[in-house]
Amino acid sequence: MWKGRVRYGPEPSAAPLPVLNGLPPTGSVRLGGYALEVGPETGSFAQFRPDREREHARELAKALAEKPEEPLEAIVAPLEEVQHTAEAVTDRIEHARTLFRAAAEGRLLDPELLTAEIGSLLGLLQRLDRAGRFDEELRLAKALHGLLALGFRWLELVRSLRMVLAAARRAGDEAGQAWALNELGALHLCADDAKQAAEHLEEALGIEERIGDAAGRCAARHNLDCARREVARKAALRRRRVAAAAAALVLFAAGAALGFGLGDGTGGADDTSALPTTGPTPDTTETTTIEPTTETAPQEFTLEVVTDGDGVVRSADGTIDCAGCTTTFDAATRVTLTATADPGSAFMNWDDTPCEETDSTADSCTVTVERDLTATAVFKPLVTVSVKPAGNGTVTSDPPGIDCPETCSWDFAEGTPLTLTAQDTAEGWAFNRWEKICEGSTNPSCGPFDVTPGVIAVPVFSQPEG
């Protein structure tokens, strides 16, 4: 069953595969905590999604767990020698692109037929690899990988990418290596293996920076940022679990010590009820006068900390360090709270909290405990906004983050009001219009709009004729 969703793309037409405003069509498939955006030409982007998909992520993880040294010949039946001319291979590559476009647009109605088509293309890929025709192998792999992803053919996809990576290294093709490493890194990220993803993506980014591949660098940097956030989030979660376990152990030990000290009333060290009396019986009529005192206990109030989203709140004096707890303070105590978002989230504001000296959007908030108070820290998940220029031009964002073509994607807190601004270049390219977000607008300023998952902006630039 095909569940690909087209992001942007051309109307159906004959090969070669056309593009929209200089951009090839792409499809999207849900995997784990991400939507993986794939295409027949471009490097894949992993877009964060707060609602997790689990079934396909598990299947992908199984495919990635296969040892790389296992023979790749298991992809298809035994192979004959390559008999395709260069022109015939090009025709097969265009056919693979056409199949991808049909899958992305939901027009593949016969899965059995598609299975045979994919098997034939994979067979050709391996024959090209055996024959050492690397340039054609890489072109076919790029045309085929998106089709395999949309068809959930994880084992074939992983094996083919590993085969192409090995071939690129043999051929000394750095661009091919970077592409395959980015694809493998994105798959590991979606399969919840952020550490391995980061290793692949760091290598891909280093190559792309060295060879000056701007488009590839954008994809690898974005995916690497996602992987590093996942690594940091898991490390923070492990620290929190260790701290909670240590606290529970301390409480258990303290309770055990207290129970031992009190005894059970049957002859413990402090139990004197069973000792015989040999002296005279004390005079029980003696009375003791207790002098009244004028001292009174200080009045106390509670401060309840609540978190809405993923993050913790800590107090400057160290008495509060939690995602939800209640602490007692003497009346008129001033407490400074600091909200810290977990990786993958951002602090937004304090809700219905009487912060002193700062507004509600500052991460630090000082309150005076003169009554029972509740302090609520609001956190929102980070979502990626991607800019994909058609033509040459620059795009910046307010609040800052995007500065394309150097930084063409950035993570903002969901719900953040965002404005994108397109600018002409000195080379004669001029802004024409927006596609996707702000569809059809000719105003260089797009927004403000609230950031939501999956935002893609396509600023179209054109050159004057002549």
Contacts in CASP RR format, 6 or more apart in sequence:
PFRMAT RR
TARGET T0000
AUTHOR 0000-0000-0000
METHOD contacts of the structure
MODEL  1
MWKGRVRYGPEPSAAPLPVLNGLPPTGSVRLGGYALEVGPETGSFAQFRP
DREREHARELAKALAEKPEEPLEAIVAPLEEVQHTAEAVTDRIEHARTLF
RAAAEGRLLDPELLTAEIGSLLGLLQRLDRAGRFDEELRLAKALHGLLAL
GFRWLELVRSLRMVLAAARRAGDEAGQAWALNELGALHLCADDAKQAAEH
LEEALGIEERIGDAAGRCAARHNLDCARREVARKAALRRRRVAAAAAALV
LFAAGAALGFGLGDGTGGADDTSALPTTGPTPDTTETTTIEPTTETAPQE
FTLEVVTDGDGVVRSADGTIDCAGCTTTFDAATRVTLTATADPGSAFMNW
DDTPCEETDSTADSCTVTVERDLTATAVFKPLVTVSVKPAGNGTVTSDPP
GIDCPETCSWDFAEGTPLTLTAQDTAEGWAFNRWEKICEGSTNPSCGPFD
VTPGVIAVPVFSQPEG
1 111 0 8 1.000
2 103 0 8 1.000
2 106 0 8 1.000
2 108 0 8 1.000
2 111 0 8 1.000
2 150 0 8 1.000
2 151 0 8 1.000
3 29 0 8 1.000
3 30 0 8 1.000
3 150 0 8 1.000
4 27 0 8 1.000
4 28 0 8 1.000
4 29 0 8 1.000
4 103 0 8 1.000
4 104 0 8 1.000
4 106 0 8 1.000
4 150 0 8 1.000
4 151 0 8 1.000
5 27 0 8 1.000
5 28 0 8 1.000
5 29 0 8 1.000
5 104 0 8 1.000
6 25 0 8 1.000
6 26 0 8 1.000
6 27 0 8 1.000
6 28 0 8 1.000
6 104 0 8 1.000
6 105 0 8 1.000
6 106 0 8 1.000
7 25 0 8 1.000
7 26 0 8 1.000
7 27 0 8 1.000
7 28 0 8 1.000
7 37 0 8 1.000
7 104 0 8 1.000
7 456 0 8 1.000
8 20 0 8 1.000
8 23 0 8 1.000
8 25 0 8 1.000
8 26 0 8 1.000
8 435 0 8 1.000
8 436 0 8 1.000
8 456 0 8 1.000
8 458 0 8 1.000
9 19 0 8 1.000
9 20 0 8 1.000
9 23 0 8 1.000
9 24 0 8 1.000
9 25 0 8 1.000
9 26 0 8 1.000
9 101 0 8 1.000
9 104 0 8 1.000
10 17 0 8 1.000
10 18 0 8 1.000
10 19 0 8 1.000
10 20 0 8 1.000
10 25 0 8 1.000
10 101 0 8 1.000
12 101 0 8 1.000
12 102 0 8 1.000
12 105 0 8 1.000
12 107 0 8 1.000
15 94 0 8 1.000
15 95 0 8 1.000
15 97 0 8 1.000
15 98 0 8 1.000
16 94 0 8 1.000
16 97 0 8 1.000
17 24 0 8 1.000
17 25 0 8 1.000
17 40 0 8 1.000
17 94 0 8 1.000
17 97 0 8 1.000
17 98 0 8 1.000
17 101 0 8 1.000
19 25 0 8 1.000
20 390 0 8 1.000
20 435 0 8 1.000
21 390 0 8 1.000
21 391 0 8 1.000
21 435 0 8 1.000
21 458 0 8 1.000
21 460 0 8 1.000
22 390 0 8 1.000
22 391 0 8 1.000
23 388 0 8 1.000
23 390 0 8 1.000
23 458 0 8 1.000
24 39 0 8 1.000
24 40 0 8 1.000
24 41 0 8 1.000
24 42 0 8 1.000
25 39 0 8 1.000
25 40 0 8 1.000
25 100 0 8 1.000
25 101 0 8 1.000
25 104 0 8 1.000
26 37 0 8 1.000
26 38 0 8 1.000
26 39 0 8 1.000
26 42 0 8 1.000
26 104 0 8 1.000
27 37 0 8 1.000
27 38 0 8 1.000
27 39 0 8 1.000
27 104 0 8 1.000
27 146 0 8 1.000
27 150 0 8 1.000
28 35 0 8 1.000
28 36 0 8 1.000
28 37 0 8 1.000
28 38 0 8 1.000
28 47 0 8 1.000
29 35 0 8 1.000
29 36 0 8 1.000
29 38 0 8 1.000
29 56 0 8 1.000
29 149 0 8 1.000
29 150 0 8 1.000
29 151 0 8 1.000
29 152 0 8 1.000
30 36 0 8 1.000
30 49 0 8 1.000
30 53 0 8 1.000
30 56 0 8 1.000
31 53 0 8 1.000
31 56 0 8 1.000
31 57 0 8 1.000
31 60 0 8 1.000
31 190 0 8 1.000
31 191 0 8 1.000
32 49 0 8 1.000
32 52 0 8 1.000
32 53 0 8 1.000
32 54 0 8 1.000
32 56 0 8 1.000
32 57 0 8 1.000
32 190 0 8 1.000
32 191 0 8 1.000
32 192 0 8 1.000
33 48 0 8 1.000
33 49 0 8 1.000
33 50 0 8 1.000
33 51 0 8 1.000
33 52 0 8 1.000
33 53 0 8 1.000
33 57 0 8 1.000
33 190 0 8 1.000
33 192 0 8 1.000
34 46 0 8 1.000
34 47 0 8 1.000
34 48 0 8 1.000
34 49 0 8 1.000
34 189 0 8 1.000
34 190 0 8 1.000
34 226 0 8 1.000
35 46 0 8 1.000
35 47 0 8 1.000
35 49 0 8 1.000
35 453 0 8 1.000
35 454 0 8 1.000
36 44 0 8 1.000
36 45 0 8 1.000
36 46 0 8 1.000
36 47 0 8 1.000
36 149 0 8 1.000
36 186 0 8 1.000
36 187 0 8 1.000
36 190 0 8 1.000
37 44 0 8 1.000
37 45 0 8 1.000
37 46 0 8 1.000
37 47 0 8 1.000
38 44 0 8 1.000
38 145 0 8 1.000
38 146 0 8 1.000
38 149 0 8 1.000
38 150 0 8 1.000
39 100 0 8 1.000
39 104 0 8 1.000
39 145 0 8 1.000
39 146 0 8 1.000
40 96 0 8 1.000
40 97 0 8 1.000
40 100 0 8 1.000
40 101 0 8 1.000
40 142 0 8 1.000
40 143 0 8 1.000
40 146 0 8 1.000
40 147 0 8 1.000
41 142 0 8 1.000
41 143 0 8 1.000
42 215 0 8 1.000
42 219 0 8 1.000
43 179 0 8 1.000
43 182 0 8 1.000
43 183 0 8 1.000
43 186 0 8 1.000
43 215 0 8 1.000
43 216 0 8 1.000
43 219 0 8 1.000
44 145 0 8 1.000
44 146 0 8 1.000
44 149 0 8 1.000
44 182 0 8 1.000
44 183 0 8 1.000
44 186 0 8 1.000
44 219 0 8 1.000
44 223 0 8 1.000
45 186 0 8 1.000
45 219 0 8 1.000
45 222 0 8 1.000
45 223 0 8 1.000
45 384 0 8 1.000
45 386 0 8 1.000
45 409 0 8 1.000
46 186 0 8 1.000
46 189 0 8 1.000
46 190 0 8 1.000
46 222 0 8 1.000
46 223 0 8 1.000
46 226 0 8 1.000
47 383 0 8 1.000
47 384 0 8 1.000
47 386 0 8 1.000
47 453 0 8 1.000
47 454 0 8 1.000
48 226 0 8 1.000
48 344 0 8 1.000
48 381 0 8 1.000
48 382 0 8 1.000
48 383 0 8 1.000
48 384 0 8 1.000
48 411 0 8 1.000
48 453 0 8 1.000
49 453 0 8 1.000
50 381 0 8 1.000
50 453 0 8 1.000
56 152 0 8 1.000
56 154 0 8 1.000
57 190 0 8 1.000
57 191 0 8 1.000
57 192 0 8 1.000
59 152 0 8 1.000
59 154 0 8 1.000
60 154 0 8 1.000
60 158 0 8 1.000
60 187 0 8 1.000
60 190 0 8 1.000
60 191 0 8 1.000
61 191 0 8 1.000
61 192 0 8 1.000
61 193 0 8 1.000
62 154 0 8 1.000
62 155 0 8 1.000
63 154 0 8 1.000
63 155 0 8 1.000
63 157 0 8 1.000
63 158 0 8 1.000
64 154 0 8 1.000
64 158 0 8 1.000
64 187 0 8 1.000
64 188 0 8 1.000
64 191 0 8 1.000
64 193 0 8 1.000
64 196 0 8 1.000
66 155 0 8 1.000
66 158 0 8 1.000
66 159 0 8 1.000
68 162 0 8 1.000
72 126 0 8 1.000
72 159 0 8 1.000
72 162 0 8 1.000
72 163 0 8 1.000
73 79 0 8 1.000
73 126 0 8 1.000
74 159 0 8 1.000
75 122 0 8 1.000
75 123 0 8 1.000
75 126 0 8 1.000
75 156 0 8 1.000
75 159 0 8 1.000
75 160 0 8 1.000
76 119 0 8 1.000
76 122 0 8 1.000
76 123 0 8 1.000
76 126 0 8 1.000
79 123 0 8 1.000
79 126 0 8 1.000
79 127 0 8 1.000
79 130 0 8 1.000
80 127 0 8 1.000
81 127 0 8 1.000
81 130 0 8 1.000
81 131 0 8 1.000
82 124 0 8 1.000
82 127 0 8 1.000
82 128 0 8 1.000
82 130 0 8 1.000
82 131 0 8 1.000
82 133 0 8 1.000
84 92 0 8 1.000
84 124 0 8 1.000
84 127 0 8 1.000
86 136 0 8 1.000
89 124 0 8 1.000
89 128 0 8 1.000
89 133 0 8 1.000
89 136 0 8 1.000
89 140 0 8 1.000
92 121 0 8 1.000
92 124 0 8 1.000
92 140 0 8 1.000
93 136 0 8 1.000
93 139 0 8 1.000
93 140 0 8 1.000
93 143 0 8 1.000
94 143 0 8 1.000
95 117 0 8 1.000
95 121 0 8 1.000
96 121 0 8 1.000
96 140 0 8 1.000
96 143 0 8 1.000
96 144 0 8 1.000
96 147 0 8 1.000
97 143 0 8 1.000
99 108 0 8 1.000
99 114 0 8 1.000
99 117 0 8 1.000
99 147 0 8 1.000
100 143 0 8 1.000
100 146 0 8 1.000
100 147 0 8 1.000
100 150 0 8 1.000
102 108 0 8 1.000
103 114 0 8 1.000
103 147 0 8 1.000
103 150 0 8 1.000
103 151 0 8 1.000
104 150 0 8 1.000
108 114 0 8 1.000
118 144 0 8 1.000
118 147 0 8 1.000
118 148 0 8 1.000
118 153 0 8 1.000
118 156 0 8 1.000
121 140 0 8 1.000
121 144 0 8 1.000
122 144 0 8 1.000
122 156 0 8 1.000
122 160 0 8 1.000
124 140 0 8 1.000
125 137 0 8 1.000
125 140 0 8 1.000
125 141 0 8 1.000
125 144 0 8 1.000
125 160 0 8 1.000
125 163 0 8 1.000
126 163 0 8 1.000
128 134 0 8 1.000
128 136 0 8 1.000
128 137 0 8 1.000
128 140 0 8 1.000
129 137 0 8 1.000
129 163 0 8 1.000
129 164 0 8 1.000
129 167 0 8 1.000
132 167 0 8 1.000
132 171 0 8 1.000
134 167 0 8 1.000
134 168 0 8 1.000
134 170 0 8 1.000
134 171 0 8 1.000
134 173 0 8 1.000
137 164 0 8 1.000
137 167 0 8 1.000
138 164 0 8 1.000
138 167 0 8 1.000
138 168 0 8 1.000
138 173 0 8 1.000
138 176 0 8 1.000
138 179 0 8 1.000
141 160 0 8 1.000
141 161 0 8 1.000
141 164 0 8 1.000
141 180 0 8 1.000
142 179 0 8 1.000
144 160 0 8 1.000
145 157 0 8 1.000
145 160 0 8 1.000
145 161 0 8 1.000
145 183 0 8 1.000
146 157 0 8 1.000
148 154 0 8 1.000
148 156 0 8 1.000
148 157 0 8 1.000
148 160 0 8 1.000
149 157 0 8 1.000
154 187 0 8 1.000
157 187 0 8 1.000
158 184 0 8 1.000
158 187 0 8 1.000
161 180 0 8 1.000
161 183 0 8 1.000
161 184 0 8 1.000
161 187 0 8 1.000
162 180 0 8 1.000
162 184 0 8 1.000
164 176 0 8 1.000
164 180 0 8 1.000
165 176 0 8 1.000
165 177 0 8 1.000
165 180 0 8 1.000
165 181 0 8 1.000
165 184 0 8 1.000
168 174 0 8 1.000
168 176 0 8 1.000
168 177 0 8 1.000
168 179 0 8 1.000
168 180 0 8 1.000
169 177 0 8 1.000
174 207 0 8 1.000
174 210 0 8 1.000
174 211 0 8 1.000
175 207 0 8 1.000
175 211 0 8 1.000
175 213 0 8 1.000
177 204 0 8 1.000
177 207 0 8 1.000
178 204 0 8 1.000
178 206 0 8 1.000
178 207 0 8 1.000
178 208 0 8 1.000
178 211 0 8 1.000
178 213 0 8 1.000
178 216 0 8 1.000
178 220 0 8 1.000
179 204 0 8 1.000
179 216 0 8 1.000
181 200 0 8 1.000
181 201 0 8 1.000
181 203 0 8 1.000
181 204 0 8 1.000
181 207 0 8 1.000
181 220 0 8 1.000
182 200 0 8 1.000
182 201 0 8 1.000
182 204 0 8 1.000
182 216 0 8 1.000
182 219 0 8 1.000
182 220 0 8 1.000
182 223 0 8 1.000
184 200 0 8 1.000
185 196 0 8 1.000
185 197 0 8 1.000
185 200 0 8 1.000
185 201 0 8 1.000
185 204 0 8 1.000
185 223 0 8 1.000
185 227 0 8 1.000
186 197 0 8 1.000
186 201 0 8 1.000
186 223 0 8 1.000
187 197 0 8 1.000
188 194 0 8 1.000
188 196 0 8 1.000
188 197 0 8 1.000
188 200 0 8 1.000
188 227 0 8 1.000
189 197 0 8 1.000
189 201 0 8 1.000
189 223 0 8 1.000
189 226 0 8 1.000
189 227 0 8 1.000
189 230 0 8 1.000
192 230 0 8 1.000
194 227 0 8 1.000
194 228 0 8 1.000
194 230 0 8 1.000
194 231 0 8 1.000
194 234 0 8 1.000
195 227 0 8 1.000
195 231 0 8 1.000
197 223 0 8 1.000
197 227 0 8 1.000
197 230 0 8 1.000
198 224 0 8 1.000
198 227 0 8 1.000
198 228 0 8 1.000
198 231 0 8 1.000
201 220 0 8 1.000
201 223 0 8 1.000
201 224 0 8 1.000
201 227 0 8 1.000
202 224 0 8 1.000
204 216 0 8 1.000
204 220 0 8 1.000
204 224 0 8 1.000
205 217 0 8 1.000
205 220 0 8 1.000
205 221 0 8 1.000
205 224 0 8 1.000
206 220 0 8 1.000
207 213 0 8 1.000
208 216 0 8 1.000
208 217 0 8 1.000
208 220 0 8 1.000
209 217 0 8 1.000
214 405 0 8 1.000
218 405 0 8 1.000
218 407 0 8 1.000
218 408 0 8 1.000
218 409 0 8 1.000
221 407 0 8 1.000
221 409 0 8 1.000
222 384 0 8 1.000
222 386 0 8 1.000
222 408 0 8 1.000
222 409 0 8 1.000
225 411 0 8 1.000
226 384 0 8 1.000
229 343 0 8 1.000
229 344 0 8 1.000
229 382 0 8 1.000
229 411 0 8 1.000
230 343 0 8 1.000
232 343 0 8 1.000
233 342 0 8 1.000
233 343 0 8 1.000
233 344 0 8 1.000
236 342 0 8 1.000
236 343 0 8 1.000
237 342 0 8 1.000
240 312 0 8 1.000
261 269 0 8 1.000
261 270 0 8 1.000
262 270 0 8 1.000
263 269 0 8 1.000
263 270 0 8 1.000
263 271 0 8 1.000
265 271 0 8 1.000
265 273 0 8 1.000
267 274 0 8 1.000
298 330 0 8 1.000
298 331 0 8 1.000
299 330 0 8 1.000
299 331 0 8 1.000
300 328 0 8 1.000
300 329 0 8 1.000
300 330 0 8 1.000
300 331 0 8 1.000
301 328 0 8 1.000
301 329 0 8 1.000
301 331 0 8 1.000
301 369 0 8 1.000
301 370 0 8 1.000
301 371 0 8 1.000
301 372 0 8 1.000
301 373 0 8 1.000
302 326 0 8 1.000
302 327 0 8 1.000
302 328 0 8 1.000
302 329 0 8 1.000
302 372 0 8 1.000
302 373 0 8 1.000
303 320 0 8 1.000
303 326 0 8 1.000
303 327 0 8 1.000
303 328 0 8 1.000
303 329 0 8 1.000
303 335 0 8 1.000
303 367 0 8 1.000
303 369 0 8 1.000
303 372 0 8 1.000
303 373 0 8 1.000
303 374 0 8 1.000
303 375 0 8 1.000
304 324 0 8 1.000
304 325 0 8 1.000
304 326 0 8 1.000
304 372 0 8 1.000
304 373 0 8 1.000
304 374 0 8 1.000
304 375 0 8 1.000
305 313 0 8 1.000
305 320 0 8 1.000
305 322 0 8 1.000
305 323 0 8 1.000
305 324 0 8 1.000
305 325 0 8 1.000
305 326 0 8 1.000
305 327 0 8 1.000
305 337 0 8 1.000
305 374 0 8 1.000
305 375 0 8 1.000
305 377 0 8 1.000
306 324 0 8 1.000
306 374 0 8 1.000
306 375 0 8 1.000
306 376 0 8 1.000
306 377 0 8 1.000
307 313 0 8 1.000
307 323 0 8 1.000
307 324 0 8 1.000
307 339 0 8 1.000
307 376 0 8 1.000
307 377 0 8 1.000
307 379 0 8 1.000
308 351 0 8 1.000
308 376 0 8 1.000
308 377 0 8 1.000
308 378 0 8 1.000
308 379 0 8 1.000
309 345 0 8 1.000
309 378 0 8 1.000
309 379 0 8 1.000
309 380 0 8 1.000
310 341 0 8 1.000
310 342 0 8 1.000
310 344 0 8 1.000
310 345 0 8 1.000
310 379 0 8 1.000
310 381 0 8 1.000
311 323 0 8 1.000
311 339 0 8 1.000
311 340 0 8 1.000
311 341 0 8 1.000
311 342 0 8 1.000
311 345 0 8 1.000
311 347 0 8 1.000
311 377 0 8 1.000
311 379 0 8 1.000
312 321 0 8 1.000
312 322 0 8 1.000
312 323 0 8 1.000
312 339 0 8 1.000
312 340 0 8 1.000
312 342 0 8 1.000
313 320 0 8 1.000
313 321 0 8 1.000
313 322 0 8 1.000
313 323 0 8 1.000
313 324 0 8 1.000
313 337 0 8 1.000
313 338 0 8 1.000
313 339 0 8 1.000
313 340 0 8 1.000
313 375 0 8 1.000
313 377 0 8 1.000
314 320 0 8 1.000
314 321 0 8 1.000
314 337 0 8 1.000
314 338 0 8 1.000
314 340 0 8 1.000
315 321 0 8 1.000
315 327 0 8 1.000
315 335 0 8 1.000
315 336 0 8 1.000
315 337 0 8 1.000
315 338 0 8 1.000
316 335 0 8 1.000
316 336 0 8 1.000
316 338 0 8 1.000
317 335 0 8 1.000
319 327 0 8 1.000
320 327 0 8 1.000
320 335 0 8 1.000
320 337 0 8 1.000
329 335 0 8 1.000
329 369 0 8 1.000
330 369 0 8 1.000
331 369 0 8 1.000
331 370 0 8 1.000
332 368 0 8 1.000
332 369 0 8 1.000
332 370 0 8 1.000
333 368 0 8 1.000
333 369 0 8 1.000
334 356 0 8 1.000
334 366 0 8 1.000
334 367 0 8 1.000
334 368 0 8 1.000
334 369 0 8 1.000
335 366 0 8 1.000
335 367 0 8 1.000
335 368 0 8 1.000
335 369 0 8 1.000
336 364 0 8 1.000
336 365 0 8 1.000
336 366 0 8 1.000
337 364 0 8 1.000
337 365 0 8 1.000
337 366 0 8 1.000
337 367 0 8 1.000
337 375 0 8 1.000
337 377 0 8 1.000
338 363 0 8 1.000
338 364 0 8 1.000
338 365 0 8 1.000
339 347 0 8 1.000
339 350 0 8 1.000
339 363 0 8 1.000
339 364 0 8 1.000
339 365 0 8 1.000
339 377 0 8 1.000
339 379 0 8 1.000
340 347 0 8 1.000
340 363 0 8 1.000
341 347 0 8 1.000
341 379 0 8 1.000
342 379 0 8 1.000
344 381 0 8 1.000
344 382 0 8 1.000
344 411 0 8 1.000
345 379 0 8 1.000
345 380 0 8 1.000
345 381 0 8 1.000
345 382 0 8 1.000
345 413 0 8 1.000
346 379 0 8 1.000
346 380 0 8 1.000
346 382 0 8 1.000
346 412 0 8 1.000
346 413 0 8 1.000
347 363 0 8 1.000
347 377 0 8 1.000
347 378 0 8 1.000
347 379 0 8 1.000
348 361 0 8 1.000
348 378 0 8 1.000
348 379 0 8 1.000
348 380 0 8 1.000
348 413 0 8 1.000
349 360 0 8 1.000
349 361 0 8 1.000
349 378 0 8 1.000
350 360 0 8 1.000
350 365 0 8 1.000
350 375 0 8 1.000
350 376 0 8 1.000
350 377 0 8 1.000
350 378 0 8 1.000
351 360 0 8 1.000
351 376 0 8 1.000
351 377 0 8 1.000
351 378 0 8 1.000
352 374 0 8 1.000
352 376 0 8 1.000
353 360 0 8 1.000
353 365 0 8 1.000
353 367 0 8 1.000
353 373 0 8 1.000
353 374 0 8 1.000
353 375 0 8 1.000
353 376 0 8 1.000
354 367 0 8 1.000
354 368 0 8 1.000
354 373 0 8 1.000
355 362 0 8 1.000
355 365 0 8 1.000
355 366 0 8 1.000
355 367 0 8 1.000
356 365 0 8 1.000
356 366 0 8 1.000
356 367 0 8 1.000
356 368 0 8 1.000
357 366 0 8 1.000
358 364 0 8 1.000
358 365 0 8 1.000
358 366 0 8 1.000
365 375 0 8 1.000
367 373 0 8 1.000
367 375 0 8 1.000
380 413 0 8 1.000
380 414 0 8 1.000
380 415 0 8 1.000
380 416 0 8 1.000
381 413 0 8 1.000
381 414 0 8 1.000
382 411 0 8 1.000
382 412 0 8 1.000
382 413 0 8 1.000
382 414 0 8 1.000
383 411 0 8 1.000
383 412 0 8 1.000
383 413 0 8 1.000
383 414 0 8 1.000
383 451 0 8 1.000
383 452 0 8 1.000
383 453 0 8 1.000
383 454 0 8 1.000
383 455 0 8 1.000
384 409 0 8 1.000
384 410 0 8 1.000
384 411 0 8 1.000
384 454 0 8 1.000
384 455 0 8 1.000
385 397 0 8 1.000
385 402 0 8 1.000
385 409 0 8 1.000
385 410 0 8 1.000
385 411 0 8 1.000
385 412 0 8 1.000
385 418 0 8 1.000
385 451 0 8 1.000
385 454 0 8 1.000
385 455 0 8 1.000
385 456 0 8 1.000
385 457 0 8 1.000
386 408 0 8 1.000
386 409 0 8 1.000
386 454 0 8 1.000
386 455 0 8 1.000
386 456 0 8 1.000
386 457 0 8 1.000
387 395 0 8 1.000
387 402 0 8 1.000
387 404 0 8 1.000
387 408 0 8 1.000
387 409 0 8 1.000
387 420 0 8 1.000
387 456 0 8 1.000
387 457 0 8 1.000
387 458 0 8 1.000
387 459 0 8 1.000
388 408 0 8 1.000
388 456 0 8 1.000
388 457 0 8 1.000
388 458 0 8 1.000
389 395 0 8 1.000
389 404 0 8 1.000
389 405 0 8 1.000
389 408 0 8 1.000
389 458 0 8 1.000
389 459 0 8 1.000
389 460 0 8 1.000
389 461 0 8 1.000
390 435 0 8 1.000
390 458 0 8 1.000
390 459 0 8 1.000
390 460 0 8 1.000
390 461 0 8 1.000
391 429 0 8 1.000
391 460 0 8 1.000
391 461 0 8 1.000
391 462 0 8 1.000
392 425 0 8 1.000
392 427 0 8 1.000
392 429 0 8 1.000
392 461 0 8 1.000
393 404 0 8 1.000
393 405 0 8 1.000
393 422 0 8 1.000
393 423 0 8 1.000
393 424 0 8 1.000
393 425 0 8 1.000
393 429 0 8 1.000
393 431 0 8 1.000
393 459 0 8 1.000
393 461 0 8 1.000
394 403 0 8 1.000
394 404 0 8 1.000
394 405 0 8 1.000
394 422 0 8 1.000
394 423 0 8 1.000
394 425 0 8 1.000
395 402 0 8 1.000
395 403 0 8 1.000
395 404 0 8 1.000
395 408 0 8 1.000
395 420 0 8 1.000
395 421 0 8 1.000
395 422 0 8 1.000
395 423 0 8 1.000
395 457 0 8 1.000
395 459 0 8 1.000
396 402 0 8 1.000
396 403 0 8 1.000
396 404 0 8 1.000
396 420 0 8 1.000
396 421 0 8 1.000
396 423 0 8 1.000
397 403 0 8 1.000
397 410 0 8 1.000
397 418 0 8 1.000
397 419 0 8 1.000
397 420 0 8 1.000
397 421 0 8 1.000
398 418 0 8 1.000
398 419 0 8 1.000
398 421 0 8 1.000
399 412 0 8 1.000
399 416 0 8 1.000
399 418 0 8 1.000
401 407 0 8 1.000
401 410 0 8 1.000
402 408 0 8 1.000
402 409 0 8 1.000
402 410 0 8 1.000
402 420 0 8 1.000
412 418 0 8 1.000
412 451 0 8 1.000
413 451 0 8 1.000
414 451 0 8 1.000
414 452 0 8 1.000
414 453 0 8 1.000
415 450 0 8 1.000
415 451 0 8 1.000
415 452 0 8 1.000
416 450 0 8 1.000
416 451 0 8 1.000
417 447 0 8 1.000
417 448 0 8 1.000
417 449 0 8 1.000
417 450 0 8 1.000
417 451 0 8 1.000
418 447 0 8 1.000
418 448 0 8 1.000
418 449 0 8 1.000
418 450 0 8 1.000
418 451 0 8 1.000
419 445 0 8 1.000
419 446 0 8 1.000
419 447 0 8 1.000
419 448 0 8 1.000
419 449 0 8 1.000
420 437 0 8 1.000
420 438 0 8 1.000
420 445 0 8 1.000
420 446 0 8 1.000
420 447 0 8 1.000
420 457 0 8 1.000
420 459 0 8 1.000
421 444 0 8 1.000
421 445 0 8 1.000
421 446 0 8 1.000
422 431 0 8 1.000
422 434 0 8 1.000
422 444 0 8 1.000
422 445 0 8 1.000
422 446 0 8 1.000
422 459 0 8 1.000
422 461 0 8 1.000
423 431 0 8 1.000
423 444 0 8 1.000
424 430 0 8 1.000
424 431 0 8 1.000
424 461 0 8 1.000
425 461 0 8 1.000
428 463 0 8 1.000
428 464 0 8 1.000
429 461 0 8 1.000
429 462 0 8 1.000
429 463 0 8 1.000
430 461 0 8 1.000
430 462 0 8 1.000
430 463 0 8 1.000
430 464 0 8 1.000
431 444 0 8 1.000
431 459 0 8 1.000
431 460 0 8 1.000
431 461 0 8 1.000
432 442 0 8 1.000
432 460 0 8 1.000
432 461 0 8 1.000
432 462 0 8 1.000
433 440 0 8 1.000
433 441 0 8 1.000
433 442 0 8 1.000
433 460 0 8 1.000
434 440 0 8 1.000
434 441 0 8 1.000
434 442 0 8 1.000
434 443 0 8 1.000
434 446 0 8 1.000
434 457 0 8 1.000
434 458 0 8 1.000
434 459 0 8 1.000
434 460 0 8 1.000
435 458 0 8 1.000
435 459 0 8 1.000
435 460 0 8 1.000
436 456 0 8 1.000
436 457 0 8 1.000
436 458 0 8 1.000
437 446 0 8 1.000
437 449 0 8 1.000
437 455 0 8 1.000
437 456 0 8 1.000
437 457 0 8 1.000
438 446 0 8 1.000
438 447 0 8 1.000
438 449 0 8 1.000
438 457 0 8 1.000
446 457 0 8 1.000
446 459 0 8 1.000
449 455 0 8 1.000
END
